[in-house]
């Protein structure tokens, strides 16, 4: 939990230390591994995130948070189809899953589907600070659009 708090406070070095410590205390705790993968994704260390989350999913294959972090690591590595497949496989109805799916679809030039996902994100998280940027994406002509980074 402390790693998540430090990540929210924009202290990624502290977050990675705390997440690694939690994993060292209980290497079989899938939630600690998911948290460590989340920290790696936030640091753009997508390969380490993927390795860590794969370990977590071997321990707990039904972890939707793990599937979301795996999709984020694929997205960060430019493996867009794998990211989309992971999100579809997990069938996650959570604001950040819609945001990641929207970003993936936008990069795959599937604008209308991306806008539907961004709309779902806005409905589920209307006060999220990323909402304004998402609204701008929807209002911007397709040739000027860039997908929103999930870590923003």
N, CA, C and O atoms as a GROMACS GRO file, in nm:
protein
  608
    1UNK      N    1   0.082  -0.119   0.000
    1UNK     CA    2   0.000   0.000   0.000
    1UNK      C    3   0.087   0.126   0.000
    1UNK      O    4   0.056   0.225  -0.066
    2UNK      N    5   0.196   0.121   0.074
    2UNK     CA    6   0.283   0.238   0.080
    2UNK      C    7   0.342   0.268  -0.057
    2UNK      O    8   0.361   0.385  -0.092
    3UNK      N    9   0.372   0.165  -0.135
    3UNK     CA   10   0.425   0.185  -0.270
    3UNK      C   11   0.323   0.259  -0.357
    3UNK      O   12   0.359   0.348  -0.433
    4UNK      N   13   0.197   0.223  -0.345
    4UNK     CA   14   0.091   0.289  -0.423
    4UNK      C   15   0.078   0.435  -0.381
    4UNK      O   16   0.061   0.523  -0.466
    5UNK      N   17   0.086   0.460  -0.253
    5UNK     CA   18   0.078   0.598  -0.202
    5UNK      C   19   0.196   0.679  -0.255
    5UNK      O   20   0.178   0.793  -0.299
    6UNK      N   21   0.314   0.623  -0.250
    6UNK     CA   22   0.432   0.696  -0.300
    6UNK      C   23   0.422   0.721  -0.449
    6UNK      O   24   0.466   0.826  -0.498
    7UNK      N   25   0.366   0.626  -0.521
    7UNK     CA   26   0.348   0.646  -0.664
    7UNK      C   27   0.252   0.763  -0.688
    7UNK      O   28   0.276   0.846  -0.775
    8UNK      N   29   0.144   0.769  -0.612
    8UNK     CA   30   0.048   0.879  -0.624
    8UNK      C   31   0.110   1.013  -0.585
    8UNK      O   32   0.071   1.117  -0.638
    9UNK      N   33   0.205   1.010  -0.496
    9UNK     CA   34   0.275   1.131  -0.453
    9UNK      C   35   0.392   1.167  -0.544
    9UNK      O   36   0.471   1.256  -0.512
   10UNK      N   37   0.402   1.097  -0.657
   10UNK     CA   38   0.508   1.123  -0.756
   10UNK      C   39   0.647   1.095  -0.700
   10UNK      O   40   0.743   1.168  -0.724
   11UNK      N   41   0.656   0.986  -0.622
   11UNK     CA   42   0.784   0.941  -0.569
   11UNK      C   43   0.809   0.799  -0.620
   11UNK      O   44   0.799   0.702  -0.545
   12UNK      N   45   0.842   0.786  -0.751
   12UNK     CA   46   0.858   0.653  -0.807
   12UNK      C   47   0.976   0.575  -0.748
   12UNK      O   48   0.970   0.452  -0.737
   13UNK      N   49   1.083   0.643  -0.709
   13UNK     CA   50   1.197   0.572  -0.649
   13UNK      C   51   1.154   0.509  -0.516
   13UNK      O   52   1.187   0.394  -0.488
   14UNK      N   53   1.083   0.586  -0.436
   14UNK     CA   54   1.032   0.531  -0.310
   14UNK      C   55   0.931   0.420  -0.333
   14UNK      O   56   0.928   0.322  -0.258
   15UNK      N   57   0.849   0.436  -0.436
   15UNK     CA   58   0.748   0.334  -0.468
   15UNK      C   59   0.814   0.203  -0.509
   15UNK      O   60   0.771   0.096  -0.465
   16UNK      N   61   0.917   0.211  -0.592
   16UNK     CA   62   0.981   0.087  -0.636
   16UNK      C   63   1.052   0.019  -0.518
   16UNK      O   64   1.052  -0.104  -0.509
   17UNK      N   65   1.112   0.097  -0.430
   17UNK     CA   66   1.177   0.039  -0.312
   17UNK      C   67   1.075  -0.033  -0.224
   17UNK      O   68   1.098  -0.145  -0.180
   18UNK      N   69   0.962   0.032  -0.200
   18UNK     CA   70   0.859  -0.028  -0.115
   18UNK      C   71   0.796  -0.151  -0.180
   18UNK      O   72   0.770  -0.250  -0.112
   19UNK      N   73   0.773  -0.145  -0.309
   19UNK     CA   74   0.713  -0.260  -0.378
   19UNK      C   75   0.810  -0.377  -0.380
   19UNK      O   76   0.770  -0.492  -0.359
   20UNK      N   77   0.936  -0.350  -0.405
   20UNK     CA   78   1.037  -0.458  -0.402
   20UNK      C   79   1.046  -0.519  -0.262
   20UNK      O   80   1.059  -0.641  -0.247
   21UNK      N   81   1.040  -0.435  -0.163
   21UNK     CA   82   1.046  -0.484  -0.024
   21UNK      C   83   0.927  -0.574   0.006
   21UNK      O   84   0.942  -0.680   0.067
   22UNK      N   85   0.808  -0.534  -0.037
   22UNK     CA   86   0.689  -0.615  -0.015
   22UNK      C   87   0.703  -0.752  -0.082
   22UNK      O   88   0.667  -0.854  -0.025
   23UNK      N   89   0.756  -0.752  -0.204
   23UNK     CA   90   0.776  -0.879  -0.276
   23UNK      C   91   0.880  -0.964  -0.204
   23UNK      O   92   0.864  -1.086  -0.195
   24UNK      N   93   0.984  -0.902  -0.152
   24UNK     CA   94   1.087  -0.980  -0.083
   24UNK      C   95   1.033  -1.042   0.046
   24UNK      O   96   1.077  -1.149   0.087
   25UNK      N   97   0.939  -0.974   0.110
   25UNK     CA   98   0.879  -1.028   0.233
   25UNK      C   99   0.786  -1.145   0.206
   25UNK      O  100   0.775  -1.237   0.288
   26UNK      N  101   0.720  -1.143   0.090
   26UNK     CA  102   0.629  -1.252   0.054
   26UNK      C  103   0.627  -1.269  -0.097
   26UNK      O  104   0.541  -1.213  -0.165
   27UNK      N  105   0.722  -1.346  -0.151
   27UNK     CA  106   0.733  -1.363  -0.296
   27UNK      C  107   0.612  -1.431  -0.361
   27UNK      O  108   0.597  -1.427  -0.483
   28UNK      N  109   0.526  -1.492  -0.280
   28UNK     CA  110   0.407  -1.560  -0.334
   28UNK      C  111   0.282  -1.471  -0.329
   28UNK      O  112   0.172  -1.517  -0.360
   29UNK      N  113   0.299  -1.345  -0.290
   29UNK     CA  114   0.185  -1.254  -0.284
   29UNK      C  115   0.167  -1.186  -0.420
   29UNK      O  116   0.243  -1.096  -0.456
   30UNK      N  117   0.067  -1.230  -0.493
   30UNK     CA  118   0.042  -1.177  -0.628
   30UNK      C  119   0.015  -1.028  -0.627
   30UNK      O  120   0.055  -0.957  -0.719
   31UNK      N  121  -0.053  -0.979  -0.524
   31UNK     CA  122  -0.087  -0.836  -0.519
   31UNK      C  123   0.037  -0.749  -0.509
   31UNK      O  124   0.043  -0.642  -0.570
   32UNK      N  125   0.136  -0.793  -0.434
   32UNK     CA  126   0.262  -0.718  -0.426
   32UNK      C  127   0.333  -0.715  -0.561
   32UNK      O  128   0.390  -0.614  -0.601
   33UNK      N  129   0.328  -0.827  -0.631
   33UNK     CA  130   0.388  -0.833  -0.765
   33UNK      C  131   0.313  -0.742  -0.862
   33UNK      O  132   0.376  -0.676  -0.945
   34UNK      N  133   0.181  -0.738  -0.853
   34UNK     CA  134   0.102  -0.649  -0.939
   34UNK      C  135   0.142  -0.504  -0.911
   34UNK      O  136   0.158  -0.424  -1.003
   35UNK      N  137   0.157  -0.471  -0.783
   35UNK     CA  138   0.198  -0.335  -0.747
   35UNK      C  139   0.336  -0.302  -0.802
   35UNK      O  140   0.358  -0.193  -0.854
   36UNK      N  141   0.428  -0.397  -0.792
   36UNK     CA  142   0.563  -0.374  -0.846
   36UNK      C  143   0.556  -0.354  -0.998
   36UNK      O  144   0.625  -0.267  -1.052
   37UNK      N  145   0.475  -0.433  -1.066
   37UNK     CA  146   0.459  -0.415  -1.211
   37UNK      C  147   0.399  -0.278  -1.243
   37UNK      O  148   0.439  -0.214  -1.340
   38UNK      N  149   0.303  -0.234  -1.161
   38UNK     CA  150   0.244  -0.101  -1.182
   38UNK      C  151   0.352   0.007  -1.170
   38UNK      O  152   0.355   0.102  -1.249
   39UNK      N  153   0.438  -0.008  -1.073
   39UNK     CA  154   0.547   0.089  -1.055
   39UNK      C  155   0.642   0.085  -1.176
   39UNK      O  156   0.680   0.190  -1.228
   40UNK      N  157   0.679  -0.034  -1.219
   40UNK     CA  158   0.766  -0.044  -1.337
   40UNK      C  159   0.700   0.020  -1.460
   40UNK      O  160   0.766   0.091  -1.536
   41UNK      N  161   0.570  -0.005  -1.478
   41UNK     CA  162   0.501   0.060  -1.591
   41UNK      C  163   0.507   0.211  -1.579
   41UNK      O  164   0.528   0.280  -1.679
   42UNK      N  165   0.489   0.263  -1.459
   42UNK     CA  166   0.492   0.409  -1.441
   42UNK      C  167   0.631   0.466  -1.467
   42UNK      O  168   0.645   0.583  -1.502
   43UNK      N  169   0.733   0.382  -1.452
   43UNK     CA  170   0.871   0.424  -1.479
   43UNK      C  171   0.911   0.396  -1.624
   43UNK      O  172   1.027   0.415  -1.662
   44UNK      N  173   0.815   0.350  -1.704
   44UNK     CA  174   0.839   0.314  -1.844
   44UNK      C  175   0.938   0.200  -1.860
   44UNK      O  176   1.002   0.186  -1.963
   45UNK      N  177   0.949   0.118  -1.758
   45UNK     CA  178   1.032  -0.002  -1.765
   45UNK      C  179   0.937  -0.119  -1.796
   45UNK      O  180   0.910  -0.205  -1.712
   46UNK      N  181   0.888  -0.118  -1.920
   46UNK     CA  182   0.781  -0.208  -1.960
   46UNK      C  183   0.823  -0.354  -1.964
   46UNK      O  184   0.741  -0.443  -1.939
   47UNK      N  185   0.948  -0.380  -1.996
   47UNK     CA  186   0.995  -0.519  -1.998
   47UNK      C  187   0.994  -0.578  -1.858
   47UNK      O  188   0.947  -0.690  -1.838
   48UNK      N  189   1.046  -0.503  -1.759
   48UNK     CA  190   1.044  -0.551  -1.621
   48UNK      C  191   0.900  -0.566  -1.572
   48UNK      O  192   0.868  -0.660  -1.499
   49UNK      N  193   0.814  -0.473  -1.613
   49UNK     CA  194   0.673  -0.483  -1.575
   49UNK      C  195   0.612  -0.612  -1.629
   49UNK      O  196   0.541  -0.683  -1.558
   50UNK      N  197   0.640  -0.641  -1.755
   50UNK     CA  198   0.586  -0.763  -1.815
   50UNK      C  199   0.636  -0.887  -1.742
   50UNK      O  200   0.557  -0.976  -1.710
   51UNK      N  201   0.766  -0.894  -1.716
   51UNK     CA  202   0.822  -1.010  -1.645
   51UNK      C  203   0.758  -1.026  -1.507
   51UNK      O  204   0.722  -1.137  -1.467
   52UNK      N  205   0.744  -0.916  -1.436
   52UNK     CA  206   0.687  -0.920  -1.301
   52UNK      C  207   0.541  -0.961  -1.304
   52UNK      O  208   0.497  -1.042  -1.222
   53UNK      N  209   0.466  -0.907  -1.397
   53UNK     CA  210   0.323  -0.937  -1.401
   53UNK      C  211   0.297  -1.080  -1.447
   53UNK      O  212   0.201  -1.144  -1.404
   54UNK      N  213   0.381  -1.130  -1.534
   54UNK     CA  214   0.367  -1.271  -1.574
   54UNK      C  215   0.384  -1.363  -1.453
   54UNK      O  216   0.314  -1.463  -1.439
   55UNK      N  217   0.478  -1.328  -1.367
   55UNK     CA  218   0.497  -1.406  -1.244
   55UNK      C  219   0.371  -1.397  -1.156
   55UNK      O  220   0.324  -1.498  -1.104
   56UNK      N  221   0.319  -1.278  -1.141
   56UNK     CA  222   0.197  -1.259  -1.060
   56UNK      C  223   0.080  -1.338  -1.117
   56UNK      O  224   0.002  -1.397  -1.042
   57UNK      N  225   0.067  -1.339  -1.248
   57UNK     CA  226  -0.045  -1.410  -1.311
   57UNK      C  227  -0.030  -1.562  -1.303
   57UNK      O  228  -0.130  -1.634  -1.308
   58UNK      N  229   0.092  -1.610  -1.290
   58UNK     CA  230   0.108  -1.754  -1.264
   58UNK      C  231   0.054  -1.789  -1.126
   58UNK      O  232   0.000  -1.898  -1.104
   59UNK      N  233   0.069  -1.695  -1.031
   59UNK     CA  234   0.019  -1.716  -0.896
   59UNK      C  235  -0.132  -1.695  -0.887
   59UNK      O  236  -0.203  -1.765  -0.814
   60UNK      N  237  -0.179  -1.597  -0.962
   60UNK     CA  238  -0.322  -1.562  -0.957
   60UNK      C  239  -0.371  -1.525  -1.097
   60UNK      O  240  -0.377  -1.407  -1.130
   61UNK      N  241  -0.406  -1.624  -1.178
   61UNK     CA  242  -0.444  -1.599  -1.317
   61UNK      C  243  -0.572  -1.517  -1.334
   61UNK      O  244  -0.594  -1.460  -1.441
   62UNK      N  245  -0.654  -1.509  -1.232
   62UNK     CA  246  -0.780  -1.435  -1.243
   62UNK      C  247  -0.768  -1.288  -1.202
   62UNK      O  248  -0.869  -1.219  -1.191
   63UNK      N  249  -0.648  -1.239  -1.180
   63UNK     CA  250  -0.627  -1.100  -1.136
   63UNK      C  251  -0.653  -1.002  -1.251
   63UNK      O  252  -0.573  -0.992  -1.343
   64UNK      N  253  -0.765  -0.930  -1.243
   64UNK     CA  254  -0.793  -0.831  -1.350
   64UNK      C  255  -0.692  -0.717  -1.345
   64UNK      O  256  -0.656  -0.661  -1.448
   65UNK      N  257  -0.645  -0.682  -1.224
   65UNK     CA  258  -0.543  -0.577  -1.214
   65UNK      C  259  -0.415  -0.622  -1.283
   65UNK      O  260  -0.347  -0.543  -1.348
   66UNK      N  261  -0.383  -0.749  -1.267
   66UNK     CA  262  -0.265  -0.804  -1.334
   66UNK      C  263  -0.279  -0.798  -1.485
   66UNK      O  264  -0.185  -0.764  -1.556
   67UNK      N  265  -0.397  -0.833  -1.535
   67UNK     CA  266  -0.422  -0.828  -1.679
   67UNK      C  267  -0.411  -0.685  -1.732
   67UNK      O  268  -0.357  -0.661  -1.840
   68UNK      N  269  -0.462  -0.592  -1.654
   68UNK     CA  270  -0.453  -0.451  -1.695
   68UNK      C  271  -0.307  -0.406  -1.700
   68UNK      O  272  -0.267  -0.338  -1.795
   69UNK      N  273  -0.228  -0.441  -1.601
   69UNK     CA  274  -0.087  -0.402  -1.602
   69UNK      C  275  -0.011  -0.471  -1.715
   69UNK      O  276   0.080  -0.412  -1.773
   70UNK      N  277  -0.048  -0.595  -1.747
   70UNK     CA  278   0.015  -0.662  -1.860
   70UNK      C  279  -0.019  -0.589  -1.990
   70UNK      O  280   0.068  -0.569  -2.075
   71UNK      N  281  -0.144  -0.549  -2.005
   71UNK     CA  282  -0.183  -0.474  -2.125
   71UNK      C  283  -0.107  -0.342  -2.132
   71UNK      O  284  -0.064  -0.301  -2.240
   72UNK      N  285  -0.089  -0.275  -2.019
   72UNK     CA  286  -0.012  -0.150  -2.018
   72UNK      C  287   0.133  -0.174  -2.060
   72UNK      O  288   0.191  -0.094  -2.134
   73UNK      N  289   0.191  -0.284  -2.013
   73UNK     CA  290   0.330  -0.311  -2.050
   73UNK      C  291   0.340  -0.341  -2.200
   73UNK      O  292   0.435  -0.298  -2.265
   74UNK      N  293   0.244  -0.414  -2.254
   74UNK     CA  294   0.243  -0.438  -2.399
   74UNK      C  295   0.229  -0.306  -2.475
   74UNK      O  296   0.300  -0.282  -2.573
   75UNK      N  297   0.138  -0.221  -2.429
   75UNK     CA  298   0.117  -0.091  -2.492
   75UNK      C  299   0.248  -0.011  -2.493
   75UNK      O  300   0.287   0.047  -2.594
   76UNK      N  301   0.313  -0.008  -2.377
   76UNK     CA  302   0.438   0.066  -2.366
   76UNK      C  303   0.548   0.013  -2.455
   76UNK      O  304   0.636   0.088  -2.497
   77UNK      N  305   0.544  -0.116  -2.485
   77UNK     CA  306   0.644  -0.177  -2.573
   77UNK      C  307   0.602  -0.170  -2.720
   77UNK      O  308   0.672  -0.222  -2.807
   78UNK      N  309   0.489  -0.106  -2.746
   78UNK     CA  310   0.442  -0.093  -2.884
   78UNK      C  311   0.374  -0.218  -2.938
   78UNK      O  312   0.349  -0.228  -3.058
   79UNK      N  313   0.345  -0.312  -2.852
   79UNK     CA  314   0.276  -0.436  -2.890
   79UNK      C  315   0.125  -0.412  -2.878
   79UNK      O  316   0.060  -0.464  -2.788
   80UNK      N  317   0.072  -0.333  -2.971
   80UNK     CA  318  -0.065  -0.286  -2.960
   80UNK      C  319  -0.168  -0.398  -2.971
   80UNK      O  320  -0.265  -0.399  -2.896
   81UNK      N  321  -0.147  -0.490  -3.062
   81UNK     CA  322  -0.243  -0.599  -3.078
   81UNK      C  323  -0.244  -0.688  -2.954
   81UNK      O  324  -0.351  -0.731  -2.909
   82UNK      N  325  -0.126  -0.715  -2.897
   82UNK     CA  326  -0.120  -0.794  -2.774
   82UNK      C  327  -0.191  -0.720  -2.660
   82UNK      O  328  -0.262  -0.782  -2.581
   83UNK      N  329  -0.171  -0.590  -2.651
   83UNK     CA  330  -0.239  -0.511  -2.546
   83UNK      C  331  -0.390  -0.521  -2.562
   83UNK      O  332  -0.462  -0.543  -2.464
   84UNK      N  333  -0.438  -0.504  -2.683
   84UNK     CA  334  -0.582  -0.510  -2.708
   84UNK      C  335  -0.636  -0.650  -2.678
   84UNK      O  336  -0.743  -0.664  -2.619
   85UNK      N  337  -0.564  -0.752  -2.720
   85UNK     CA  338  -0.608  -0.890  -2.692
   85UNK      C  339  -0.615  -0.915  -2.541
   85UNK      O  340  -0.708  -0.980  -2.494
   86UNK      N  341  -0.518  -0.866  -2.467
   86UNK     CA  342  -0.517  -0.885  -2.322
   86UNK      C  343  -0.637  -0.816  -2.258
   86UNK      O  344  -0.701  -0.872  -2.169
   87UNK      N  345  -0.666  -0.696  -2.302
   87UNK     CA  346  -0.781  -0.624  -2.248
   87UNK      C  347  -0.912  -0.694  -2.284
   87UNK      O  348  -1.003  -0.704  -2.202
   88UNK      N  349  -0.920  -0.742  -2.406
   88UNK     CA  350  -1.041  -0.812  -2.448
   88UNK      C  351  -1.057  -0.944  -2.374
   88UNK      O  352  -1.168  -0.981  -2.334
   89UNK      N  353  -0.948  -1.014  -2.354
   89UNK     CA  354  -0.950  -1.142  -2.283
   89UNK      C  355  -0.997  -1.122  -2.139
   89UNK      O  356  -1.076  -1.202  -2.087
   90UNK      N  357  -0.949  -1.018  -2.076
   90UNK     CA  358  -0.982  -0.992  -1.937
   90UNK      C  359  -1.122  -0.933  -1.920
   90UNK      O  360  -1.182  -0.946  -1.813
   91UNK      N  361  -1.174  -0.868  -2.025
   91UNK     CA  362  -1.307  -0.807  -2.020
   91UNK      C  363  -1.324  -0.719  -1.895
   91UNK      O  364  -1.416  -0.739  -1.815
   92UNK      N  365  -1.235  -0.624  -1.880
   92UNK     CA  366  -1.231  -0.538  -1.762
   92UNK      C  367  -1.317  -0.414  -1.785
   92UNK      O  368  -1.300  -0.344  -1.885
   93UNK      N  369  -1.408  -0.388  -1.693
   93UNK     CA  370  -1.490  -0.267  -1.698
   93UNK      C  371  -1.444  -0.177  -1.582
   93UNK      O  372  -1.505  -0.174  -1.476
   94UNK      N  373  -1.337  -0.106  -1.607
   94UNK     CA  374  -1.274  -0.020  -1.508
   94UNK      C  375  -1.223   0.102  -1.583
   94UNK      O  376  -1.174   0.087  -1.695
   95UNK      N  377  -1.233   0.222  -1.526
   95UNK     CA  378  -1.196   0.342  -1.602
   95UNK      C  379  -1.060   0.335  -1.672
   95UNK      O  380  -1.051   0.366  -1.791
   96UNK      N  381  -0.955   0.294  -1.601
   96UNK     CA  382  -0.824   0.291  -1.665
   96UNK      C  383  -0.815   0.187  -1.776
   96UNK      O  384  -0.737   0.204  -1.870
   97UNK      N  385  -0.893   0.082  -1.767
   97UNK     CA  386  -0.895  -0.016  -1.877
   97UNK      C  387  -0.953   0.048  -2.002
   97UNK      O  388  -0.905   0.024  -2.113
   98UNK      N  389  -1.057   0.129  -1.986
   98UNK     CA  390  -1.114   0.201  -2.102
   98UNK      C  391  -1.013   0.300  -2.159
   98UNK      O  392  -1.004   0.317  -2.280
   99UNK      N  393  -0.938   0.363  -2.071
   99UNK     CA  394  -0.837   0.459  -2.115
   99UNK      C  395  -0.726   0.390  -2.195
   99UNK      O  396  -0.687   0.437  -2.302
  100UNK      N  397  -0.677   0.279  -2.144
  100UNK     CA  398  -0.573   0.205  -2.216
  100UNK      C  399  -0.628   0.153  -2.349
  100UNK      O  400  -0.564   0.166  -2.452
  101UNK      N  401  -0.748   0.095  -2.345
  101UNK     CA  402  -0.808   0.043  -2.468
  101UNK      C  403  -0.827   0.156  -2.570
  101UNK      O  404  -0.800   0.138  -2.689
  102UNK      N  405  -0.872   0.271  -2.524
  102UNK     CA  406  -0.888   0.386  -2.613
  102UNK      C  407  -0.757   0.428  -2.676
  102UNK      O  408  -0.751   0.458  -2.796
  103UNK      N  409  -0.651   0.432  -2.596
  103UNK     CA  410  -0.519   0.468  -2.648
  103UNK      C  411  -0.471   0.368  -2.751
  103UNK      O  412  -0.419   0.405  -2.856
  104UNK      N  413  -0.488   0.240  -2.722
  104UNK     CA  414  -0.446   0.136  -2.815
  104UNK      C  415  -0.524   0.150  -2.946
  104UNK      O  416  -0.465   0.147  -3.054
  105UNK      N  417  -0.654   0.164  -2.935
  105UNK     CA  418  -0.737   0.176  -3.056
  105UNK      C  419  -0.701   0.301  -3.137
  105UNK      O  420  -0.700   0.297  -3.260
  106UNK      N  421  -0.672   0.409  -3.069
  106UNK     CA  422  -0.632   0.532  -3.139
  106UNK      C  423  -0.503   0.509  -3.217
  106UNK      O  424  -0.492   0.550  -3.332
  107UNK      N  425  -0.407   0.443  -3.155
  107UNK     CA  426  -0.279   0.415  -3.224
  107UNK      C  427  -0.296   0.314  -3.336
  107UNK      O  428  -0.215   0.311  -3.429
  108UNK      N  429  -0.400   0.232  -3.328
  108UNK     CA  430  -0.430   0.137  -3.436
  108UNK      C  431  -0.517   0.201  -3.544
  108UNK      O  432  -0.565   0.132  -3.634
  109UNK      N  433  -0.537   0.333  -3.537
  109UNK     CA  434  -0.616   0.408  -3.634
  109UNK      C  435  -0.764   0.366  -3.632
  109UNK      O  436  -0.831   0.370  -3.735
  110UNK      N  437  -0.813   0.326  -3.516
  110UNK     CA  438  -0.954   0.288  -3.500
  110UNK      C  439  -1.021   0.394  -3.413
  110UNK      O  440  -1.066   0.367  -3.302
  111UNK      N  441  -1.028   0.515  -3.468
  111UNK     CA  442  -1.071   0.634  -3.396
  111UNK      C  443  -1.210   0.622  -3.334
  111UNK      O  444  -1.227   0.655  -3.216
  112UNK      N  445  -1.308   0.576  -3.409
  112UNK     CA  446  -1.444   0.572  -3.356
  112UNK      C  447  -1.454   0.480  -3.234
  112UNK      O  448  -1.518   0.514  -3.135
  113UNK      N  449  -1.390   0.364  -3.242
  113UNK     CA  450  -1.388   0.273  -3.128
  113UNK      C  451  -1.314   0.335  -3.010
  113UNK      O  452  -1.354   0.319  -2.894
  114UNK      N  453  -1.204   0.405  -3.040
  114UNK     CA  454  -1.128   0.471  -2.935
  114UNK      C  455  -1.212   0.575  -2.864
  114UNK      O  456  -1.211   0.584  -2.741
  115UNK      N  457  -1.287   0.655  -2.941
  115UNK     CA  458  -1.371   0.757  -2.881
  115UNK      C  459  -1.481   0.696  -2.794
  115UNK      O  460  -1.519   0.753  -2.692
  116UNK      N  461  -1.531   0.579  -2.833
  116UNK     CA  462  -1.630   0.510  -2.750
  116UNK      C  463  -1.568   0.468  -2.616
  116UNK      O  464  -1.632   0.480  -2.511
  117UNK      N  465  -1.444   0.421  -2.620
  117UNK     CA  466  -1.375   0.383  -2.496
  117UNK      C  467  -1.347   0.506  -2.410
  117UNK      O  468  -1.364   0.501  -2.288
  118UNK      N  469  -1.304   0.615  -2.473
  118UNK     CA  470  -1.282   0.738  -2.397
  118UNK      C  471  -1.412   0.787  -2.334
  118UNK      O  472  -1.412   0.837  -2.221
  119UNK      N  473  -1.524   0.773  -2.407
  119UNK     CA  474  -1.654   0.810  -2.352
  119UNK      C  475  -1.689   0.726  -2.231
  119UNK      O  476  -1.742   0.777  -2.133
  120UNK      N  477  -1.661   0.596  -2.237
  120UNK     CA  478  -1.686   0.508  -2.123
  120UNK      C  479  -1.600   0.551  -2.004
  120UNK      O  480  -1.647   0.551  -1.890
  121UNK      N  481  -1.475   0.587  -2.031
  121UNK     CA  482  -1.387   0.636  -1.924
  121UNK      C  483  -1.449   0.760  -1.858
  121UNK      O  484  -1.455   0.769  -1.735
  122UNK      N  485  -1.493   0.854  -1.939
  122UNK     CA  486  -1.548   0.979  -1.886
  122UNK      C  487  -1.677   0.955  -1.807
  122UNK      O  488  -1.701   1.023  -1.707
  123UNK      N  489  -1.758   0.860  -1.850
  123UNK     CA  490  -1.881   0.828  -1.775
  123UNK      C  491  -1.848   0.764  -1.640
  123UNK      O  492  -1.914   0.792  -1.540
  124UNK      N  493  -1.747   0.679  -1.638
  124UNK     CA  494  -1.712   0.608  -1.516
  124UNK      C  495  -1.626   0.691  -1.420
  124UNK      O  496  -1.628   0.668  -1.299
  125UNK      N  497  -1.552   0.786  -1.473
  125UNK     CA  498  -1.463   0.869  -1.390
  125UNK      C  499  -1.478   1.016  -1.430
  125UNK      O  500  -1.382   1.076  -1.478
  126UNK      N  501  -1.597   1.074  -1.411
  126UNK     CA  502  -1.622   1.210  -1.461
  126UNK      C  503  -1.533   1.318  -1.399
  126UNK      O  504  -1.516   1.424  -1.459
  127UNK      N  505  -1.477   1.295  -1.284
  127UNK     CA  506  -1.394   1.397  -1.219
  127UNK      C  507  -1.245   1.369  -1.232
  127UNK      O  508  -1.163   1.439  -1.171
  128UNK      N  509  -1.209   1.269  -1.310
  128UNK     CA  510  -1.067   1.236  -1.328
  128UNK      C  511  -0.996   1.354  -1.394
  128UNK      O  512  -1.048   1.411  -1.490
  129UNK      N  513  -0.879   1.392  -1.343
  129UNK     CA  514  -0.807   1.507  -1.401
  129UNK      C  515  -0.765   1.488  -1.546
  129UNK      O  516  -0.735   1.586  -1.615
  130UNK      N  517  -0.762   1.365  -1.595
  130UNK     CA  518  -0.726   1.340  -1.735
  130UNK      C  519  -0.844   1.365  -1.829
  130UNK      O  520  -0.828   1.363  -1.951
  131UNK      N  521  -0.962   1.389  -1.772
  131UNK     CA  522  -1.083   1.405  -1.852
  131UNK      C  523  -1.075   1.517  -1.954
  131UNK      O  524  -1.121   1.501  -2.067
  132UNK      N  525  -1.018   1.630  -1.916
  132UNK     CA  526  -1.010   1.743  -2.009
  132UNK      C  527  -0.926   1.709  -2.131
  132UNK      O  528  -0.961   1.743  -2.244
  133UNK      N  529  -0.816   1.642  -2.109
  133UNK     CA  530  -0.730   1.601  -2.220
  133UNK      C  531  -0.804   1.503  -2.310
  133UNK      O  532  -0.792   1.509  -2.433
  134UNK      N  533  -0.880   1.413  -2.252
  134UNK     CA  534  -0.958   1.317  -2.331
  134UNK      C  535  -1.064   1.390  -2.413
  134UNK      O  536  -1.086   1.356  -2.529
  135UNK      N  537  -1.129   1.487  -2.354
  135UNK     CA  538  -1.230   1.565  -2.428
  135UNK      C  539  -1.166   1.637  -2.547
  135UNK      O  540  -1.226   1.647  -2.654
  136UNK      N  541  -1.044   1.688  -2.528
  136UNK     CA  542  -0.974   1.755  -2.638
  136UNK      C  543  -0.943   1.656  -2.751
  136UNK      O  544  -0.952   1.691  -2.868
  137UNK      N  545  -0.907   1.534  -2.716
  137UNK     CA  546  -0.879   1.433  -2.818
  137UNK      C  547  -1.003   1.411  -2.903
  137UNK      O  548  -0.994   1.402  -3.025
  138UNK      N  549  -1.119   1.402  -2.839
  138UNK     CA  550  -1.244   1.382  -2.912
  138UNK      C  551  -1.280   1.499  -3.001
  138UNK      O  552  -1.346   1.481  -3.103
  139UNK      N  553  -1.238   1.619  -2.962
  139UNK     CA  554  -1.272   1.738  -3.038
  139UNK      C  555  -1.168   1.771  -3.146
  139UNK      O  556  -1.192   1.857  -3.231
  140UNK      N  557  -1.055   1.703  -3.143
  140UNK     CA  558  -0.947   1.730  -3.236
  140UNK      C  559  -0.966   1.650  -3.365
  140UNK      O  560  -1.003   1.533  -3.359
  141UNK      N  561  -0.942   1.711  -3.480
  141UNK     CA  562  -0.949   1.636  -3.606
  141UNK      C  563  -0.856   1.514  -3.601
  141UNK      O  564  -0.750   1.521  -3.539
  142UNK      N  565  -0.895   1.405  -3.665
  142UNK     CA  566  -0.818   1.280  -3.656
  142UNK      C  567  -0.670   1.293  -3.690
  142UNK      O  568  -0.587   1.228  -3.627
  143UNK      N  569  -0.636   1.375  -3.786
  143UNK     CA  570  -0.496   1.385  -3.827
  143UNK      C  571  -0.409   1.452  -3.722
  143UNK      O  572  -0.286   1.442  -3.728
  144UNK      N  573  -0.469   1.522  -3.624
  144UNK     CA  574  -0.393   1.591  -3.522
  144UNK      C  575  -0.388   1.514  -3.390
  144UNK      O  576  -0.318   1.556  -3.297
  145UNK      N  577  -0.460   1.404  -3.380
  145UNK     CA  578  -0.472   1.333  -3.254
  145UNK      C  579  -0.348   1.254  -3.219
  145UNK      O  580  -0.282   1.195  -3.304
  146UNK      N  581  -0.320   1.254  -3.091
  146UNK     CA  582  -0.222   1.164  -3.031
  146UNK      C  583  -0.292   1.102  -2.911
  146UNK      O  584  -0.366   1.170  -2.840
  147UNK      N  585  -0.271   0.978  -2.890
  147UNK     CA  586  -0.334   0.910  -2.776
  147UNK      C  587  -0.279   0.965  -2.645
  147UNK      O  588  -0.164   1.008  -2.638
  148UNK      N  589  -0.363   0.963  -2.543
  148UNK     CA  590  -0.326   1.006  -2.410
  148UNK      C  591  -0.241   0.900  -2.344
  148UNK      O  592  -0.273   0.782  -2.352
  149UNK      N  593  -0.132   0.941  -2.280
  149UNK     CA  594  -0.048   0.844  -2.210
  149UNK      C  595  -0.119   0.804  -2.083
  149UNK      O  596  -0.172   0.888  -2.011
  150UNK      N  597  -0.119   0.675  -2.054
  150UNK     CA  598  -0.188   0.624  -1.936
  150UNK      C  599  -0.123   0.668  -1.807
  150UNK      O  600  -0.187   0.665  -1.702
  151UNK      N  601   0.001   0.709  -1.811
  151UNK     CA  602   0.066   0.750  -1.689
  151UNK      C  603   0.047   0.899  -1.661
  151UNK      O  604   0.089   0.948  -1.556
  152UNK      N  605  -0.015   0.971  -1.754
  152UNK     CA  606  -0.039   1.115  -1.732
  152UNK      C  607  -0.143   1.136  -1.623
  152UNK      O  608  -0.176   1.250  -1.591
   0.00000   0.00000   0.00000
